Amino acid sequence: MTDLPLEVATAIRGAVLPHLGRPETRGAEGTSVGGDPTFGIDVIAEQAAEKVMESADEDLAWYTEDRGLVVRGTPERLFVVDPIDGTRPAGAGLEAACVSVAVAPFDERATLGDVDEGLVLEIKTGTLFRARRGEGVRIVMDGEARPPALSPVKTIDGAFWTYGFRGRPVVPSAVVLEELIDATSVRGAGFELGSATYGMTGVVVGRFDAYVDQGQRMIDDIPETRPLFEKIADGAVLNNNPYDVAAALVVCVEAGCAVSDAAGRPLDDRPLVGSGADYCVSTLVACTPELHGELLRALDRGIERLRERMGT
């Protein structure tokens, strides 16, 4: 059998790479199933993914951000493909754009915990992450195999971390993240890079100490914030969907990262197939359990600050 996850990721990278940073591919050309705009560069990536899947000589089921679920024949495997996680960085020609492929036994009710293989391929650099559940992680960077290299950082003070503001209301998000931003703005660093996958796998190689996505926790804990999300996204909720994090979660778990949602709960029981407001997840990945615990406590305090500010 062909190595289909690698084949589809390589095909997407090959199609997208010449278009990185080109203004003519940054225009919105439609809307994805989950409500996010589909840019020209997304169309190129989706077409490349579809071509590989359609030509595969086996029964398949696959899910992509823009097309949704496709079932051909009686498949044994389900491929959840995010052709570009980091569309906006890709449009700007930056490194934070990845192909993400998660694989699980076929079941339309599959969960994130059912994913047994994850592949992430950085489009600009070619860095490859592959993980199989219970078998560890393989990383190829600059043509050489490398082991995971998690940072030993245990405290927020001075940490390097990433977060996401795309589709999240800025002022309420800043209230929740205030303590983290202030603790790292001088002695550490906080980055908004536009890709959950790039942020999460960055923890695996020591590029970052943590990835924090608080968006869906804000809605879960304070439902009054939901209209603020919908206002800036034409009625949609654009927190991370399962396809954004499915492959990277397996990579992070197999590398030994501390992983949960932004309230400290496991993500394994969350649906794998689907997108939009009913499927969004928050995510917290840290290099050490100690840092993970500090981040959770800081998020708890941030949620309480927002609750008080909103008078709920």
ChimeraX commands (.cxc) that place a marker at each C-alpha (Angstrom):
marker #1 position 0.00,0.00,0.00 radius 0.5
marker #1 position 1.10,3.57,-0.62 radius 0.5
marker #1 position 2.04,5.85,2.25 radius 0.5
marker #1 position -1.08,7.90,1.73 radius 0.5
marker #1 position -0.64,10.40,4.60 radius 0.5
marker #1 position 2.81,11.35,3.36 radius 0.5
marker #1 position 1.68,11.30,-0.27 radius 0.5
marker #1 position -1.17,13.74,0.31 radius 0.5
marker #1 position 0.94,16.03,2.50 radius 0.5
marker #1 position 3.75,16.11,-0.04 radius 0.5
marker #1 position 1.35,16.82,-2.89 radius 0.5
marker #1 position -0.24,19.71,-1.02 radius 0.5
marker #1 position 3.14,21.18,-0.13 radius 0.5
marker #1 position 4.30,20.92,-3.72 radius 0.5
marker #1 position 1.19,22.70,-4.97 radius 0.5
marker #1 position 1.21,25.46,-2.36 radius 0.5
marker #1 position 4.93,26.22,-2.06 radius 0.5
marker #1 position 5.19,28.32,-5.27 radius 0.5
marker #1 position 2.27,30.47,-4.09 radius 0.5
marker #1 position 3.49,31.37,-0.58 radius 0.5
marker #1 position 3.42,35.11,-0.03 radius 0.5
marker #1 position 1.79,35.94,-3.36 radius 0.5
marker #1 position -0.89,38.66,-2.95 radius 0.5
marker #1 position -3.09,37.20,-5.70 radius 0.5
marker #1 position -3.76,34.08,-3.57 radius 0.5
marker #1 position -4.89,36.03,-0.49 radius 0.5
marker #1 position -8.37,36.94,-1.66 radius 0.5
marker #1 position -11.39,35.19,-0.13 radius 0.5
marker #1 position -13.15,32.93,-2.65 radius 0.5
marker #1 position -15.81,31.34,-0.49 radius 0.5
marker #1 position -16.60,30.05,2.99 radius 0.5
marker #1 position -15.58,26.74,4.56 radius 0.5
marker #1 position -17.97,24.31,6.26 radius 0.5
marker #1 position -17.04,25.82,9.64 radius 0.5
marker #1 position -17.54,29.42,8.53 radius 0.5
marker #1 position -13.93,30.52,7.97 radius 0.5
marker #1 position -13.19,32.33,4.67 radius 0.5
marker #1 position -11.64,30.18,1.94 radius 0.5
marker #1 position -8.70,32.02,0.38 radius 0.5
marker #1 position -7.23,31.39,-3.04 radius 0.5
marker #1 position -4.29,29.53,-1.55 radius 0.5
marker #1 position -6.78,27.26,0.27 radius 0.5
marker #1 position -8.37,26.33,-3.06 radius 0.5
marker #1 position -4.98,25.30,-4.45 radius 0.5
marker #1 position -4.31,23.12,-1.40 radius 0.5
marker #1 position -7.78,21.55,-1.41 radius 0.5
marker #1 position -7.48,20.64,-5.08 radius 0.5
marker #1 position -4.13,18.96,-4.47 radius 0.5
marker #1 position -5.54,16.95,-1.56 radius 0.5
marker #1 position -8.60,15.91,-3.52 radius 0.5
marker #1 position -6.53,14.78,-6.51 radius 0.5
marker #1 position -4.49,12.39,-4.35 radius 0.5
marker #1 position -7.51,11.04,-2.50 radius 0.5
marker #1 position -9.59,10.56,-5.63 radius 0.5
marker #1 position -6.78,8.68,-7.38 radius 0.5
marker #1 position -6.01,6.31,-4.48 radius 0.5
marker #1 position -6.72,2.70,-5.38 radius 0.5
marker #1 position -8.68,1.82,-2.25 radius 0.5
marker #1 position -11.93,2.63,-0.48 radius 0.5
marker #1 position -11.43,5.80,1.52 radius 0.5
marker #1 position -13.11,8.27,3.82 radius 0.5
marker #1 position -11.66,11.71,4.21 radius 0.5
marker #1 position -12.60,15.01,5.76 radius 0.5
marker #1 position -11.22,18.40,4.78 radius 0.5
marker #1 position -11.90,21.90,6.05 radius 0.5
marker #1 position -13.64,23.10,2.90 radius 0.5
marker #1 position -15.26,19.96,1.48 radius 0.5
marker #1 position -16.40,18.18,4.61 radius 0.5
marker #1 position -16.76,14.37,4.83 radius 0.5
marker #1 position -16.38,12.21,1.73 radius 0.5
marker #1 position -16.99,8.44,1.94 radius 0.5
marker #1 position -16.05,6.19,-0.97 radius 0.5
marker #1 position -16.97,2.51,-0.86 radius 0.5
marker #1 position -16.58,0.72,2.46 radius 0.5
marker #1 position -13.46,2.31,3.96 radius 0.5
marker #1 position -11.47,1.00,6.88 radius 0.5
marker #1 position -9.59,4.24,7.50 radius 0.5
marker #1 position -10.59,7.87,7.94 radius 0.5
marker #1 position -8.21,10.67,6.92 radius 0.5
marker #1 position -8.80,14.09,8.46 radius 0.5
marker #1 position -6.82,16.56,6.38 radius 0.5
marker #1 position -6.25,20.23,7.04 radius 0.5
marker #1 position -4.56,21.22,3.76 radius 0.5
marker #1 position -3.22,24.45,5.26 radius 0.5
marker #1 position -3.28,25.07,8.97 radius 0.5
marker #1 position -2.07,28.65,8.89 radius 0.5
marker #1 position -3.67,30.03,5.74 radius 0.5
marker #1 position -2.89,33.62,6.66 radius 0.5
marker #1 position 0.81,32.96,7.36 radius 0.5
marker #1 position 0.93,31.07,4.05 radius 0.5
marker #1 position -0.56,34.08,2.31 radius 0.5
marker #1 position 2.19,36.21,3.84 radius 0.5
marker #1 position 4.94,33.71,2.97 radius 0.5
marker #1 position 5.79,32.87,6.59 radius 0.5
marker #1 position 6.95,29.58,8.11 radius 0.5
marker #1 position 3.87,29.06,10.29 radius 0.5
marker #1 position 1.84,27.13,7.73 radius 0.5
marker #1 position 1.50,23.35,7.85 radius 0.5
marker #1 position -0.25,20.42,6.22 radius 0.5
marker #1 position -1.95,18.31,8.88 radius 0.5
marker #1 position -3.12,14.70,8.34 radius 0.5
marker #1 position -4.74,12.63,11.09 radius 0.5
marker #1 position -5.69,8.99,10.56 radius 0.5
marker #1 position -8.19,6.88,12.52 radius 0.5
marker #1 position -10.32,3.74,12.01 radius 0.5
marker #1 position -13.33,4.78,9.95 radius 0.5
marker #1 position -16.30,5.84,12.02 radius 0.5
marker #1 position -18.35,8.97,11.48 radius 0.5
marker #1 position -18.56,9.19,15.28 radius 0.5
marker #1 position -14.80,8.88,15.78 radius 0.5
marker #1 position -13.18,10.99,18.48 radius 0.5
marker #1 position -9.81,12.67,18.82 radius 0.5
marker #1 position -8.79,9.75,21.02 radius 0.5
marker #1 position -9.36,7.36,18.09 radius 0.5
marker #1 position -6.63,9.01,16.01 radius 0.5
marker #1 position -3.75,6.53,15.84 radius 0.5
marker #1 position -1.49,8.39,13.42 radius 0.5
marker #1 position -0.65,12.05,12.97 radius 0.5
marker #1 position 1.49,13.73,10.32 radius 0.5
marker #1 position 2.45,17.40,10.17 radius 0.5
marker #1 position 4.51,18.87,7.32 radius 0.5
marker #1 position 5.73,22.46,7.42 radius 0.5
marker #1 position 5.09,23.90,3.97 radius 0.5
marker #1 position 7.95,26.39,3.77 radius 0.5
marker #1 position 10.71,24.41,5.50 radius 0.5
marker #1 position 9.73,20.79,4.80 radius 0.5
marker #1 position 10.14,19.83,8.46 radius 0.5
marker #1 position 8.17,16.62,9.06 radius 0.5
marker #1 position 6.56,15.29,12.23 radius 0.5
marker #1 position 5.07,11.76,12.29 radius 0.5
marker #1 position 3.63,9.94,15.27 radius 0.5
marker #1 position 1.84,6.66,15.81 radius 0.5
marker #1 position -0.11,6.09,18.99 radius 0.5
marker #1 position 2.11,4.25,21.46 radius 0.5
marker #1 position 5.14,4.25,19.14 radius 0.5
marker #1 position 6.64,7.72,19.64 radius 0.5
marker #1 position 7.50,10.52,17.22 radius 0.5
marker #1 position 9.72,10.75,14.15 radius 0.5
marker #1 position 11.00,14.22,13.25 radius 0.5
marker #1 position 12.91,15.11,10.09 radius 0.5
marker #1 position 14.37,18.61,10.07 radius 0.5
marker #1 position 16.86,19.94,7.52 radius 0.5
marker #1 position 17.06,16.43,6.10 radius 0.5
marker #1 position 18.13,14.85,9.38 radius 0.5
marker #1 position 16.20,12.70,11.86 radius 0.5
marker #1 position 15.89,14.34,15.26 radius 0.5
marker #1 position 14.38,13.27,18.58 radius 0.5
marker #1 position 11.87,15.42,20.45 radius 0.5
marker #1 position 13.60,18.20,22.39 radius 0.5
marker #1 position 11.15,19.58,24.94 radius 0.5
marker #1 position 12.18,22.59,26.98 radius 0.5
marker #1 position 12.64,22.06,30.75 radius 0.5
marker #1 position 10.81,25.32,31.60 radius 0.5
marker #1 position 8.47,24.97,34.61 radius 0.5
marker #1 position 7.26,28.52,35.24 radius 0.5
marker #1 position 5.42,31.15,33.25 radius 0.5
marker #1 position 7.94,33.86,34.04 radius 0.5
marker #1 position 10.25,34.04,31.03 radius 0.5
marker #1 position 8.46,31.36,29.00 radius 0.5
marker #1 position 8.18,31.39,25.21 radius 0.5
marker #1 position 4.62,30.55,24.17 radius 0.5
marker #1 position 2.10,30.94,21.37 radius 0.5
marker #1 position -1.59,31.76,21.31 radius 0.5
marker #1 position -4.28,32.57,18.75 radius 0.5
marker #1 position -6.39,35.69,18.24 radius 0.5
marker #1 position -7.82,34.89,14.78 radius 0.5
marker #1 position -11.59,35.00,15.16 radius 0.5
marker #1 position -11.34,35.73,18.88 radius 0.5
marker #1 position -12.54,39.10,20.27 radius 0.5
marker #1 position -9.34,40.93,21.21 radius 0.5
marker #1 position -10.24,42.77,24.42 radius 0.5
marker #1 position -11.96,39.84,26.22 radius 0.5
marker #1 position -9.16,37.52,25.07 radius 0.5
marker #1 position -6.55,39.93,26.39 radius 0.5
marker #1 position -8.32,40.05,29.74 radius 0.5
marker #1 position -8.08,36.24,30.01 radius 0.5
marker #1 position -4.44,36.17,28.85 radius 0.5
marker #1 position -3.33,39.35,30.62 radius 0.5
marker #1 position -1.29,37.61,33.32 radius 0.5
marker #1 position 0.50,35.40,30.78 radius 0.5
marker #1 position 1.26,38.24,28.39 radius 0.5
marker #1 position 2.61,40.50,31.14 radius 0.5
marker #1 position 4.77,37.73,32.63 radius 0.5
marker #1 position 6.49,37.04,29.31 radius 0.5
marker #1 position 6.59,40.32,27.42 radius 0.5
marker #1 position 10.06,41.27,28.72 radius 0.5
marker #1 position 11.88,38.18,29.99 radius 0.5
marker #1 position 10.12,35.74,27.67 radius 0.5
marker #1 position 7.97,35.99,24.56 radius 0.5
marker #1 position 4.39,35.51,23.43 radius 0.5
marker #1 position 3.65,34.95,19.75 radius 0.5
marker #1 position 0.45,35.06,17.68 radius 0.5
marker #1 position 1.53,33.00,14.67 radius 0.5
marker #1 position -1.76,32.01,13.05 radius 0.5
marker #1 position -1.37,28.22,13.19 radius 0.5
marker #1 position -2.32,25.86,16.01 radius 0.5
marker #1 position -0.36,23.05,14.40 radius 0.5
marker #1 position 2.84,25.10,14.11 radius 0.5
marker #1 position 2.52,26.25,17.71 radius 0.5
marker #1 position 1.85,22.78,19.08 radius 0.5
marker #1 position 4.61,20.99,17.19 radius 0.5
marker #1 position 6.93,23.85,18.10 radius 0.5
marker #1 position 6.70,22.68,21.72 radius 0.5
marker #1 position 7.94,19.25,20.60 radius 0.5
marker #1 position 11.19,20.65,19.20 radius 0.5
marker #1 position 11.79,23.22,21.96 radius 0.5
marker #1 position 10.94,26.20,19.76 radius 0.5
marker #1 position 8.20,27.12,22.26 radius 0.5
marker #1 position 7.42,26.15,25.83 radius 0.5
marker #1 position 3.64,26.15,25.43 radius 0.5
marker #1 position 0.69,26.62,23.12 radius 0.5
marker #1 position -2.42,28.23,24.64 radius 0.5
marker #1 position -5.82,28.45,22.94 radius 0.5
marker #1 position -8.39,29.79,25.38 radius 0.5
marker #1 position -11.10,30.71,22.85 radius 0.5
marker #1 position -13.62,27.92,23.34 radius 0.5
marker #1 position -13.16,27.93,27.12 radius 0.5
marker #1 position -14.31,31.54,27.13 radius 0.5
marker #1 position -17.59,30.51,25.48 radius 0.5
marker #1 position -17.96,27.36,27.59 radius 0.5
marker #1 position -17.42,29.18,30.88 radius 0.5
marker #1 position -19.02,32.52,29.99 radius 0.5
marker #1 position -21.72,31.95,27.32 radius 0.5
marker #1 position -22.31,35.70,27.17 radius 0.5
marker #1 position -19.06,35.99,25.22 radius 0.5
marker #1 position -20.38,34.01,22.27 radius 0.5
marker #1 position -22.04,37.00,20.54 radius 0.5
marker #1 position -18.65,38.76,20.67 radius 0.5
marker #1 position -17.11,35.89,18.69 radius 0.5
marker #1 position -20.01,35.83,16.23 radius 0.5
marker #1 position -19.86,39.60,15.69 radius 0.5
marker #1 position -16.36,39.49,14.21 radius 0.5
marker #1 position -16.94,36.33,12.16 radius 0.5
marker #1 position -20.24,37.09,10.40 radius 0.5
marker #1 position -22.21,34.88,12.77 radius 0.5
marker #1 position -19.73,31.99,12.93 radius 0.5
marker #1 position -17.55,30.83,15.82 radius 0.5
marker #1 position -13.96,30.44,14.62 radius 0.5
marker #1 position -12.20,28.74,17.50 radius 0.5
marker #1 position -10.08,25.69,16.68 radius 0.5
marker #1 position -11.93,22.81,15.04 radius 0.5
marker #1 position -10.93,19.13,15.42 radius 0.5
marker #1 position -9.08,19.11,12.08 radius 0.5
marker #1 position -6.88,21.97,13.33 radius 0.5
marker #1 position -5.43,19.95,16.22 radius 0.5
marker #1 position -6.05,16.23,15.55 radius 0.5
marker #1 position -2.67,15.31,14.04 radius 0.5
marker #1 position -0.61,17.64,16.23 radius 0.5
marker #1 position -2.22,16.25,19.39 radius 0.5
marker #1 position -0.89,12.77,18.66 radius 0.5
marker #1 position 2.55,14.22,17.93 radius 0.5
marker #1 position 2.54,16.17,21.21 radius 0.5
marker #1 position 1.29,13.26,23.32 radius 0.5
marker #1 position 3.82,10.84,21.86 radius 0.5
marker #1 position 6.60,13.38,22.45 radius 0.5
marker #1 position 5.73,13.59,26.16 radius 0.5
marker #1 position 4.04,17.00,26.27 radius 0.5
marker #1 position 1.38,17.81,28.87 radius 0.5
marker #1 position -1.85,18.11,26.86 radius 0.5
marker #1 position -5.45,19.03,27.72 radius 0.5
marker #1 position -8.13,21.52,26.82 radius 0.5
marker #1 position -7.80,25.00,28.33 radius 0.5
marker #1 position -9.73,23.90,31.43 radius 0.5
marker #1 position -7.48,20.90,32.09 radius 0.5
marker #1 position -9.85,18.27,30.72 radius 0.5
marker #1 position -8.83,15.45,28.33 radius 0.5
marker #1 position -9.59,15.94,24.65 radius 0.5
marker #1 position -9.90,12.26,23.73 radius 0.5
marker #1 position -13.71,12.17,23.85 radius 0.5
marker #1 position -14.23,15.16,21.56 radius 0.5
marker #1 position -15.57,14.47,18.03 radius 0.5
marker #1 position -13.00,14.10,15.26 radius 0.5
marker #1 position -15.37,14.75,12.35 radius 0.5
marker #1 position -17.14,18.08,12.10 radius 0.5
marker #1 position -16.55,21.79,12.22 radius 0.5
marker #1 position -18.28,24.92,13.41 radius 0.5
marker #1 position -19.53,26.17,16.75 radius 0.5
marker #1 position -20.69,22.76,18.04 radius 0.5
marker #1 position -17.29,21.14,17.44 radius 0.5
marker #1 position -14.78,23.77,18.56 radius 0.5
marker #1 position -12.19,22.85,21.18 radius 0.5
marker #1 position -9.78,24.79,23.36 radius 0.5
marker #1 position -6.25,23.45,23.69 radius 0.5
marker #1 position -3.34,23.69,26.10 radius 0.5
marker #1 position 0.06,22.09,25.38 radius 0.5
marker #1 position 3.09,22.56,27.62 radius 0.5
marker #1 position 6.62,21.20,27.75 radius 0.5
marker #1 position 6.37,20.16,31.43 radius 0.5
marker #1 position 3.53,19.24,33.79 radius 0.5
marker #1 position 4.61,22.05,36.09 radius 0.5
marker #1 position 4.24,24.71,33.41 radius 0.5
marker #1 position 0.95,23.17,32.32 radius 0.5
marker #1 position -0.36,23.52,35.87 radius 0.5
marker #1 position 0.76,27.14,36.13 radius 0.5
marker #1 position -0.88,27.96,32.82 radius 0.5
marker #1 position -4.16,26.38,33.92 radius 0.5
marker #1 position -4.20,28.37,37.15 radius 0.5
marker #1 position -3.46,31.58,35.26 radius 0.5
marker #1 position -6.29,30.83,32.83 radius 0.5
marker #1 position -8.65,30.18,35.75 radius 0.5
marker #1 position -7.81,33.61,37.13 radius 0.5
marker #1 position -8.19,35.17,33.69 radius 0.5
marker #1 position -11.66,33.69,33.25 radius 0.5
marker #1 position -12.66,35.10,36.64 radius 0.5
marker #1 position -11.34,38.55,35.66 radius 0.5
marker #1 position -13.43,38.45,32.49 radius 0.5
marker #1 position -16.47,37.23,34.40 radius 0.5
marker #1 position -16.18,40.17,36.81 radius 0.5
marker #1 position -15.60,42.63,33.98 radius 0.5
marker #1 position -18.72,41.43,32.17 radius 0.5
marker #1 position -20.76,41.30,35.37 radius 0.5
marker #1 position -21.85,37.70,34.88 radius 0.5
marker link #1:1,2 radius 0.2
marker link #1:2,3 radius 0.2
marker link #1:3,4 radius 0.2
marker link #1:4,5 radius 0.2
marker link #1:5,6 radius 0.2
marker link #1:6,7 radius 0.2
marker link #1:7,8 radius 0.2
marker link #1:8,9 radius 0.2
marker link #1:9,10 radius 0.2
marker link #1:10,11 radius 0.2
marker link #1:11,12 radius 0.2
marker link #1:12,13 radius 0.2
marker link #1:13,14 radius 0.2
marker link #1:14,15 radius 0.2
marker link #1:15,16 radius 0.2
marker link #1:16,17 radius 0.2
marker link #1:17,18 radius 0.2
marker link #1:18,19 radius 0.2
marker link #1:19,20 radius 0.2
marker link #1:20,21 radius 0.2
marker link #1:21,22 radius 0.2
marker link #1:22,23 radius 0.2
marker link #1:23,24 radius 0.2
marker link #1:24,25 radius 0.2
marker link #1:25,26 radius 0.2
marker link #1:26,27 radius 0.2
marker link #1:27,28 radius 0.2
marker link #1:28,29 radius 0.2
marker link #1:29,30 radius 0.2
marker link #1:30,31 radius 0.2
marker link #1:31,32 radius 0.2
marker link #1:32,33 radius 0.2
marker link #1:33,34 radius 0.2
marker link #1:34,35 radius 0.2
marker link #1:35,36 radius 0.2
marker link #1:36,37 radius 0.2
marker link #1:37,38 radius 0.2
marker link #1:38,39 radius 0.2
marker link #1:39,40 radius 0.2
marker link #1:40,41 radius 0.2
marker link #1:41,42 radius 0.2
marker link #1:42,43 radius 0.2
marker link #1:43,44 radius 0.2
marker link #1:44,45 radius 0.2
marker link #1:45,46 radius 0.2
marker link #1:46,47 radius 0.2
marker link #1:47,48 radius 0.2
marker link #1:48,49 radius 0.2
marker link #1:49,50 radius 0.2
marker link #1:50,51 radius 0.2
marker link #1:51,52 radius 0.2
marker link #1:52,53 radius 0.2
marker link #1:53,54 radius 0.2
marker link #1:54,55 radius 0.2
marker link #1:55,56 radius 0.2
marker link #1:56,57 radius 0.2
marker link #1:57,58 radius 0.2
marker link #1:58,59 radius 0.2
marker link #1:59,60 radius 0.2
marker link #1:60,61 radius 0.2
marker link #1:61,62 radius 0.2
marker link #1:62,63 radius 0.2
marker link #1:63,64 radius 0.2
marker link #1:64,65 radius 0.2
marker link #1:65,66 radius 0.2
marker link #1:66,67 radius 0.2
marker link #1:67,68 radius 0.2
marker link #1:68,69 radius 0.2
marker link #1:69,70 radius 0.2
marker link #1:70,71 radius 0.2
marker link #1:71,72 radius 0.2
marker link #1:72,73 radius 0.2
marker link #1:73,74 radius 0.2
marker link #1:74,75 radius 0.2
marker link #1:75,76 radius 0.2
marker link #1:76,77 radius 0.2
marker link #1:77,78 radius 0.2
marker link #1:78,79 radius 0.2
marker link #1:79,80 radius 0.2
marker link #1:80,81 radius 0.2
marker link #1:81,82 radius 0.2
marker link #1:82,83 radius 0.2
marker link #1:83,84 radius 0.2
marker link #1:84,85 radius 0.2
marker link #1:85,86 radius 0.2
marker link #1:86,87 radius 0.2
marker link #1:87,88 radius 0.2
marker link #1:88,89 radius 0.2
marker link #1:89,90 radius 0.2
marker link #1:90,91 radius 0.2
marker link #1:91,92 radius 0.2
marker link #1:92,93 radius 0.2
marker link #1:93,94 radius 0.2
marker link #1:94,95 radius 0.2
marker link #1:95,96 radius 0.2
marker link #1:96,97 radius 0.2
marker link #1:97,98 radius 0.2
marker link #1:98,99 radius 0.2
marker link #1:99,100 radius 0.2
marker link #1:100,101 radius 0.2
marker link #1:101,102 radius 0.2
marker link #1:102,103 radius 0.2
marker link #1:103,104 radius 0.2
marker link #1:104,105 radius 0.2
marker link #1:105,106 radius 0.2
marker link #1:106,107 radius 0.2
marker link #1:107,108 radius 0.2
marker link #1:108,109 radius 0.2
marker link #1:109,110 radius 0.2
marker link #1:110,111 radius 0.2
marker link #1:111,112 radius 0.2
marker link #1:112,113 radius 0.2
marker link #1:113,114 radius 0.2
marker link #1:114,115 radius 0.2
marker link #1:115,116 radius 0.2
marker link #1:116,117 radius 0.2
marker link #1:117,118 radius 0.2
marker link #1:118,119 radius 0.2
marker link #1:119,120 radius 0.2
marker link #1:120,121 radius 0.2
marker link #1:121,122 radius 0.2
marker link #1:122,123 radius 0.2
marker link #1:123,124 radius 0.2
marker link #1:124,125 radius 0.2
marker link #1:125,126 radius 0.2
marker link #1:126,127 radius 0.2
marker link #1:127,128 radius 0.2
marker link #1:128,129 radius 0.2
marker link #1:129,130 radius 0.2
marker link #1:130,131 radius 0.2
marker link #1:131,132 radius 0.2
marker link #1:132,133 radius 0.2
marker link #1:133,134 radius 0.2
marker link #1:134,135 radius 0.2
marker link #1:135,136 radius 0.2
marker link #1:136,137 radius 0.2
marker link #1:137,138 radius 0.2
marker link #1:138,139 radius 0.2
marker link #1:139,140 radius 0.2
marker link #1:140,141 radius 0.2
marker link #1:141,142 radius 0.2
marker link #1:142,143 radius 0.2
marker link #1:143,144 radius 0.2
marker link #1:144,145 radius 0.2
marker link #1:145,146 radius 0.2
marker link #1:146,147 radius 0.2
marker link #1:147,148 radius 0.2
marker link #1:148,149 radius 0.2
marker link #1:149,150 radius 0.2
marker link #1:150,151 radius 0.2
marker link #1:151,152 radius 0.2
marker link #1:152,153 radius 0.2
marker link #1:153,154 radius 0.2
marker link #1:154,155 radius 0.2
marker link #1:155,156 radius 0.2
marker link #1:156,157 radius 0.2
marker link #1:157,158 radius 0.2
marker link #1:158,159 radius 0.2
marker link #1:159,160 radius 0.2
marker link #1:160,161 radius 0.2
marker link #1:161,162 radius 0.2
marker link #1:162,163 radius 0.2
marker link #1:163,164 radius 0.2
marker link #1:164,165 radius 0.2
marker link #1:165,166 radius 0.2
marker link #1:166,167 radius 0.2
marker link #1:167,168 radius 0.2
marker link #1:168,169 radius 0.2
marker link #1:169,170 radius 0.2
marker link #1:170,171 radius 0.2
marker link #1:171,172 radius 0.2
marker link #1:172,173 radius 0.2
marker link #1:173,174 radius 0.2
marker link #1:174,175 radius 0.2
marker link #1:175,176 radius 0.2
marker link #1:176,177 radius 0.2
marker link #1:177,178 radius 0.2
marker link #1:178,179 radius 0.2
marker link #1:179,180 radius 0.2
marker link #1:180,181 radius 0.2
marker link #1:181,182 radius 0.2
marker link #1:182,183 radius 0.2
marker link #1:183,184 radius 0.2
marker link #1:184,185 radius 0.2
marker link #1:185,186 radius 0.2
marker link #1:186,187 radius 0.2
marker link #1:187,188 radius 0.2
marker link #1:188,189 radius 0.2
marker link #1:189,190 radius 0.2
marker link #1:190,191 radius 0.2
marker link #1:191,192 radius 0.2
marker link #1:192,193 radius 0.2
marker link #1:193,194 radius 0.2
marker link #1:194,195 radius 0.2
marker link #1:195,196 radius 0.2
marker link #1:196,197 radius 0.2
marker link #1:197,198 radius 0.2
marker link #1:198,199 radius 0.2
marker link #1:199,200 radius 0.2
marker link #1:200,201 radius 0.2
marker link #1:201,202 radius 0.2
marker link #1:202,203 radius 0.2
marker link #1:203,204 radius 0.2
marker link #1:204,205 radius 0.2
marker link #1:205,206 radius 0.2
marker link #1:206,207 radius 0.2
marker link #1:207,208 radius 0.2
marker link #1:208,209 radius 0.2
marker link #1:209,210 radius 0.2
marker link #1:210,211 radius 0.2
marker link #1:211,212 radius 0.2
marker link #1:212,213 radius 0.2
marker link #1:213,214 radius 0.2
marker link #1:214,215 radius 0.2
marker link #1:215,216 radius 0.2
marker link #1:216,217 radius 0.2
marker link #1:217,218 radius 0.2
marker link #1:218,219 radius 0.2
marker link #1:219,220 radius 0.2
marker link #1:220,221 radius 0.2
marker link #1:221,222 radius 0.2
marker link #1:222,223 radius 0.2
marker link #1:223,224 radius 0.2
marker link #1:224,225 radius 0.2
marker link #1:225,226 radius 0.2
marker link #1:226,227 radius 0.2
marker link #1:227,228 radius 0.2
marker link #1:228,229 radius 0.2
marker link #1:229,230 radius 0.2
marker link #1:230,231 radius 0.2
marker link #1:231,232 radius 0.2
marker link #1:232,233 radius 0.2
marker link #1:233,234 radius 0.2
marker link #1:234,235 radius 0.2
marker link #1:235,236 radius 0.2
marker link #1:236,237 radius 0.2
marker link #1:237,238 radius 0.2
marker link #1:238,239 radius 0.2
marker link #1:239,240 radius 0.2
marker link #1:240,241 radius 0.2
marker link #1:241,242 radius 0.2
marker link #1:242,243 radius 0.2
marker link #1:243,244 radius 0.2
marker link #1:244,245 radius 0.2
marker link #1:245,246 radius 0.2
marker link #1:246,247 radius 0.2
marker link #1:247,248 radius 0.2
marker link #1:248,249 radius 0.2
marker link #1:249,250 radius 0.2
marker link #1:250,251 radius 0.2
marker link #1:251,252 radius 0.2
marker link #1:252,253 radius 0.2
marker link #1:253,254 radius 0.2
marker link #1:254,255 radius 0.2
marker link #1:255,256 radius 0.2
marker link #1:256,257 radius 0.2
marker link #1:257,258 radius 0.2
marker link #1:258,259 radius 0.2
marker link #1:259,260 radius 0.2
marker link #1:260,261 radius 0.2
marker link #1:261,262 radius 0.2
marker link #1:262,263 radius 0.2
marker link #1:263,264 radius 0.2
marker link #1:264,265 radius 0.2
marker link #1:265,266 radius 0.2
marker link #1:266,267 radius 0.2
marker link #1:267,268 radius 0.2
marker link #1:268,269 radius 0.2
marker link #1:269,270 radius 0.2
marker link #1:270,271 radius 0.2
marker link #1:271,272 radius 0.2
marker link #1:272,273 radius 0.2
marker link #1:273,274 radius 0.2
marker link #1:274,275 radius 0.2
marker link #1:275,276 radius 0.2
marker link #1:276,277 radius 0.2
marker link #1:277,278 radius 0.2
marker link #1:278,279 radius 0.2
marker link #1:279,280 radius 0.2
marker link #1:280,281 radius 0.2
marker link #1:281,282 radius 0.2
marker link #1:282,283 radius 0.2
marker link #1:283,284 radius 0.2
marker link #1:284,285 radius 0.2
marker link #1:285,286 radius 0.2
marker link #1:286,287 radius 0.2
marker link #1:287,288 radius 0.2
marker link #1:288,289 radius 0.2
marker link #1:289,290 radius 0.2
marker link #1:290,291 radius 0.2
marker link #1:291,292 radius 0.2
marker link #1:292,293 radius 0.2
marker link #1:293,294 radius 0.2
marker link #1:294,295 radius 0.2
marker link #1:295,296 radius 0.2
marker link #1:296,297 radius 0.2
marker link #1:297,298 radius 0.2
marker link #1:298,299 radius 0.2
marker link #1:299,300 radius 0.2
marker link #1:300,301 radius 0.2
marker link #1:301,302 radius 0.2
marker link #1:302,303 radius 0.2
marker link #1:303,304 radius 0.2
marker link #1:304,305 radius 0.2
marker link #1:305,306 radius 0.2
marker link #1:306,307 radius 0.2
marker link #1:307,308 radius 0.2
marker link #1:308,309 radius 0.2
marker link #1:309,310 radius 0.2
marker link #1:310,311 radius 0.2
marker link #1:311,312 radius 0.2
view
